[in-house]
Amino acid sequence: MKNVPFKGIIAYPITPFDDHEKVNIPLFKHLVERLITSGSHGLAPLGSTGVMPYLSDEEKEAVTEATIEQVKGRIPTLVGVSNLTTEKTIHHARFAEKAGADAVMIIPMSYWKLTDDEIVAHYDAVAGKISIPIMAYNNPATSGVDMSPALLKRLFEIPNVTMIKESSGDVQRMHYLRRELGEDVAFYNGSNPLALAAFSAGARGWCTAAPNLIPELNISLYNAVEEGNLGKAKDIFYQQFDLLKFIVSKGLPRAVKAGLSILGEDGGSLRSPLQPLIESESEELKKILSGLR
């Protein structure tokens, strides 16, 4: 596969804030280092887990630079550069490339409902301004835009768009992509509860915030899939299933921060309007995590 630098577990770091709701870059670097040393195969800052839409342009750039500085080329980096406008998306994509990112990820953020032609033109315009590959990201729950399999197929015709992350929760779309685009299609799972099904459908990797809390289980699942040991993969997946459902249902930034605290790690604060998990939710998470030790 050309221009496809990612395979395996691609971890999402949270963006931690201090008590004044300012981005805490030193803590961010520490959390990035945890993800690297625990075995993640790639790193993807500025996604949903990293509350990218809540950050200013300057903060996004600071997080991008901090990521590249901390990673030091040890694993590939996939930087989220999405914005409402094509102009701003191009700006952040070019900044990420200059900073040293291996690829960028773009989700079609929208206030007005975009047509398929507008979405294709958006990706094509960004692709024409950078030389690193693009991962097209479909997540209707957060973006309000559901890119159909037919649209994703069109996006894959843009030379720089070499990867697709599918987070609609419909595993049949992954089977469609494999059937329509062949064995060389590089698609990735972004729906945590579908991790096993997605790998079975041929997903090249799993983009997830779970390695912040359970990296061993996430990586063991991928290794079992690579070994072709489906029985082992099922056992490992079902061990982590309750946690995967929990962090999605409670909101990734909230749940990961709470989980880090339970594990004795500083996850920083949240930025308003996000609020910490309530006590009963934290107790539920503690029970789930304790059952995995």
C-alpha positions as CSV (number, residue, x, y, z in Angstrom):
1,M,0.0,0.0,0.0
2,K,1.3,3.4,-0.9
3,N,1.2,6.3,1.6
4,V,-0.4,4.2,4.3
5,P,1.9,4.6,7.4
6,F,-0.5,3.2,9.9
7,K,-1.4,-0.4,11.0
8,G,-2.5,-1.7,14.3
9,I,-3.6,0.2,17.4
10,I,-3.7,4.0,16.7
11,A,-4.1,5.7,20.1
12,Y,-6.0,8.9,20.8
13,P,-4.5,11.1,23.6
14,I,-6.8,13.4,25.6
15,T,-6.0,17.1,25.7
16,P,-5.6,17.9,29.4
17,F,-6.4,21.3,30.8
18,D,-5.2,23.0,34.0
19,D,-7.5,24.4,36.7
20,H,-7.9,27.5,34.7
21,E,-9.0,25.5,31.6
22,K,-5.7,26.2,29.8
23,V,-4.1,23.4,27.8
24,N,-1.5,21.7,29.9
25,I,1.3,20.9,27.4
26,P,3.7,19.3,29.9
27,L,1.0,16.9,31.1
28,F,-0.1,16.3,27.5
29,K,3.5,15.2,26.6
30,H,3.5,12.9,29.6
31,L,0.3,11.2,28.5
32,V,1.6,10.9,25.0
33,E,4.7,9.2,26.4
34,R,2.5,6.7,28.2
35,L,0.8,5.7,25.0
36,I,4.1,5.3,23.2
37,T,5.8,3.2,25.9
38,S,2.8,1.0,26.4
39,G,3.0,-0.2,22.8
40,S,0.7,1.9,20.6
41,H,1.5,1.5,16.9
42,G,0.5,5.1,16.1
43,L,-0.7,8.3,17.7
44,A,-3.6,10.5,16.7
45,P,-3.9,13.8,18.5
46,L,-6.7,16.4,18.0
47,G,-9.5,14.0,17.4
48,S,-12.8,13.7,19.3
49,T,-11.0,12.4,22.4
50,G,-8.7,15.4,22.2
51,V,-11.7,17.8,22.1
52,M,-10.3,19.4,18.9
53,P,-13.4,21.6,18.2
54,Y,-13.0,23.2,21.7
55,L,-9.4,24.4,21.0
56,S,-8.2,27.7,19.4
57,D,-6.0,27.7,16.4
58,E,-3.0,28.5,18.6
59,E,-3.8,25.6,20.9
60,K,-4.2,23.1,18.1
61,E,-0.8,24.2,16.8
62,A,0.8,23.8,20.3
63,V,-0.7,20.3,20.7
64,T,0.6,19.4,17.2
65,E,4.1,20.6,17.9
66,A,4.1,18.9,21.3
67,T,3.1,15.6,19.8
68,I,5.8,15.6,17.2
69,E,8.4,16.7,19.8
70,Q,7.5,13.9,22.2
71,V,7.1,11.2,19.6
72,K,10.5,11.8,18.1
73,G,9.7,9.6,15.1
74,R,9.3,6.5,17.2
75,I,5.8,5.8,15.8
76,P,3.8,7.5,13.1
77,T,1.5,10.5,13.9
78,L,-1.9,11.3,12.5
79,V,-3.0,14.8,13.3
80,G,-6.6,15.9,13.2
81,V,-6.9,19.1,11.1
82,S,-10.7,19.4,10.6
83,N,-12.4,22.8,10.5
84,L,-15.7,24.2,9.3
85,T,-14.1,26.0,6.3
86,T,-11.8,24.6,3.7
87,E,-9.4,27.5,4.1
88,K,-8.9,26.8,7.8
89,T,-8.6,23.0,7.2
90,I,-5.8,23.7,4.6
91,H,-4.1,26.0,7.1
92,H,-4.0,23.3,9.8
93,A,-3.1,20.5,7.4
94,R,-0.1,22.5,6.1
95,F,1.0,23.3,9.7
96,A,0.8,19.7,10.6
97,E,2.9,18.7,7.6
98,K,5.5,21.3,8.3
99,A,5.6,20.2,12.0
100,G,6.5,16.7,10.9
101,A,3.2,14.8,11.0
102,D,3.1,11.6,8.9
103,A,-0.6,12.1,7.9
104,V,-3.6,14.2,8.7
105,M,-7.2,13.2,9.4
106,I,-10.2,15.2,8.2
107,I,-13.8,14.9,9.1
108,P,-16.3,17.0,7.2
109,M,-17.5,19.4,9.9
110,S,-20.7,21.1,8.9
111,Y,-23.2,23.7,10.1
112,W,-25.2,23.6,6.8
113,K,-25.8,20.2,5.3
114,L,-23.1,19.6,2.8
115,T,-23.6,17.9,-0.6
116,D,-21.4,15.0,-1.7
117,D,-19.9,17.3,-4.3
118,E,-19.0,19.9,-1.7
119,I,-17.4,17.2,0.5
120,V,-15.3,15.9,-2.4
121,A,-14.2,19.4,-3.4
122,H,-13.3,20.1,0.3
123,Y,-11.0,17.0,0.5
124,D,-9.6,17.6,-3.0
125,A,-8.7,21.2,-2.1
126,V,-6.8,20.1,1.0
127,A,-5.1,17.3,-0.8
128,G,-3.8,19.7,-3.4
129,K,-2.0,21.8,-0.8
130,I,-0.1,19.0,1.1
131,S,2.1,16.1,0.2
132,I,1.4,13.8,3.1
133,P,-1.6,11.3,3.1
134,I,-5.1,12.1,4.3
135,M,-7.4,9.8,6.3
136,A,-11.0,10.6,5.6
137,Y,-13.0,10.2,8.8
138,N,-16.7,9.4,8.9
139,N,-18.4,9.9,12.2
140,P,-21.9,11.1,11.9
141,A,-22.5,11.2,15.7
142,T,-20.0,14.0,16.1
143,S,-19.9,15.7,12.8
144,G,-23.5,15.6,11.8
145,V,-22.4,14.3,8.4
146,D,-22.8,10.7,7.4
147,M,-20.6,9.9,4.4
148,S,-22.1,7.1,2.4
149,P,-20.0,4.2,1.1
150,A,-20.4,5.6,-2.4
151,L,-19.1,8.9,-1.2
152,L,-16.2,7.3,0.6
153,K,-15.4,5.5,-2.7
154,R,-15.2,8.8,-4.5
155,L,-12.9,10.3,-1.9
156,F,-10.6,7.4,-2.3
157,E,-10.1,8.5,-5.9
158,I,-8.3,11.6,-4.7
159,P,-4.6,10.7,-4.8
160,N,-3.7,11.9,-1.3
161,V,-6.7,10.3,0.4
162,T,-5.2,6.9,1.1
163,M,-7.0,5.9,4.3
164,I,-10.6,5.8,5.5
165,K,-11.7,5.7,9.1
166,E,-15.3,4.4,9.5
167,S,-17.1,5.3,12.8
168,S,-20.7,5.0,11.8
169,G,-21.1,1.8,13.8
170,D,-22.2,-0.1,10.6
171,V,-19.7,-2.9,10.0
172,Q,-21.4,-3.6,6.7
173,R,-19.8,-0.5,5.3
174,M,-16.4,-2.0,6.0
175,H,-17.3,-5.1,4.0
176,Y,-18.5,-2.8,1.2
177,L,-15.3,-0.9,1.1
178,R,-13.3,-4.1,1.0
179,R,-15.5,-5.5,-1.8
180,E,-15.6,-2.3,-3.9
181,L,-12.0,-1.2,-3.4
182,G,-10.2,-4.5,-3.1
183,E,-7.7,-6.0,-0.8
184,D,-5.5,-2.9,-0.9
185,V,-8.1,-0.6,0.6
186,A,-6.7,0.9,3.9
187,F,-9.7,1.4,6.2
188,Y,-9.7,1.7,9.9
189,N,-12.2,1.1,12.6
190,G,-13.3,4.0,14.9
191,S,-16.2,2.4,16.6
192,N,-14.9,0.8,19.8
193,P,-17.7,-1.8,20.3
194,L,-17.1,-3.1,16.7
195,A,-13.3,-3.7,17.1
196,L,-13.4,-7.4,16.6
197,A,-16.0,-7.3,13.8
198,A,-14.0,-4.6,12.0
199,F,-10.8,-6.6,12.1
200,S,-12.7,-9.6,10.8
201,A,-13.9,-7.4,8.0
202,G,-10.4,-6.5,7.1
203,A,-9.7,-3.3,9.0
204,R,-6.0,-2.4,8.9
205,G,-6.1,-0.7,12.3
206,W,-8.2,0.5,15.2
207,C,-8.3,4.2,16.1
208,T,-9.2,4.3,19.8
209,A,-8.9,6.2,23.1
210,A,-8.9,2.8,25.0
211,P,-5.0,2.5,25.2
212,N,-5.1,5.4,27.7
213,L,-6.6,2.8,30.1
214,I,-6.1,-0.8,28.8
215,P,-3.3,-0.8,26.3
216,E,-2.3,-4.4,26.9
217,L,-5.8,-5.7,26.0
218,N,-6.0,-3.5,22.9
219,I,-2.7,-4.6,21.6
220,S,-3.3,-8.3,22.5
221,L,-6.5,-8.2,20.5
222,Y,-4.7,-6.9,17.4
223,N,-1.9,-9.5,17.9
224,A,-4.4,-12.3,18.1
225,V,-6.1,-11.1,14.9
226,E,-2.7,-11.0,13.2
227,E,-1.9,-14.5,14.3
228,G,-5.2,-15.7,12.9
229,N,-6.3,-16.9,16.3
230,L,-10.0,-16.0,16.2
231,G,-10.8,-17.8,19.5
232,K,-8.2,-15.9,21.4
233,A,-9.2,-12.7,19.8
234,K,-12.8,-13.2,20.9
235,D,-11.8,-13.9,24.5
236,I,-9.6,-10.8,24.6
237,F,-12.3,-8.6,23.0
238,Y,-15.1,-9.7,25.4
239,Q,-12.8,-9.0,28.3
240,Q,-12.7,-5.3,27.3
241,F,-16.2,-5.0,25.8
242,D,-17.8,-3.4,28.9
243,L,-15.1,-0.8,29.1
244,L,-15.3,0.0,25.4
245,K,-19.1,0.5,25.7
246,F,-18.7,2.6,28.9
247,I,-16.2,5.1,27.5
248,V,-18.2,5.7,24.4
249,S,-21.5,6.1,26.2
250,K,-20.1,8.5,28.8
251,G,-18.1,10.6,26.4
252,L,-14.4,9.8,25.6
253,P,-12.8,12.9,27.2
254,R,-14.8,12.5,30.4
255,A,-14.4,8.8,30.7
256,V,-10.7,8.7,29.9
257,K,-9.9,11.4,32.4
258,A,-11.8,9.6,35.1
259,G,-10.2,6.3,34.2
260,L,-6.7,7.8,34.4
261,S,-7.5,9.2,37.8
262,I,-8.7,5.7,39.0
263,L,-5.4,4.3,37.7
264,G,-3.4,6.8,39.7
265,E,-2.6,9.0,36.7
266,D,-3.2,12.8,36.3
267,G,-5.5,13.3,33.4
268,G,-5.9,17.1,34.0
269,S,-9.2,19.0,33.9
270,L,-11.8,19.4,31.3
271,R,-12.8,22.5,29.4
272,S,-16.4,23.8,29.8
273,P,-19.0,22.9,29.0
274,L,-17.7,19.4,29.6
275,Q,-18.0,18.2,33.2
276,P,-16.4,15.3,35.1
277,L,-18.3,12.0,35.5
278,I,-20.7,12.0,38.4
279,E,-19.8,9.8,41.4
280,S,-22.0,6.9,40.5
281,E,-20.5,6.8,37.0
282,S,-16.9,6.9,38.4
283,E,-17.8,4.0,40.7
284,E,-19.1,2.0,37.8
285,L,-15.9,2.7,35.8
286,K,-13.8,1.8,38.8
287,K,-15.6,-1.5,39.1
288,I,-15.1,-2.2,35.4
289,L,-11.4,-1.4,35.6
290,S,-10.8,-3.4,38.7
291,G,-12.3,-6.4,37.0
292,L,-9.6,-6.2,34.2
293,R,-6.6,-6.3,36.6
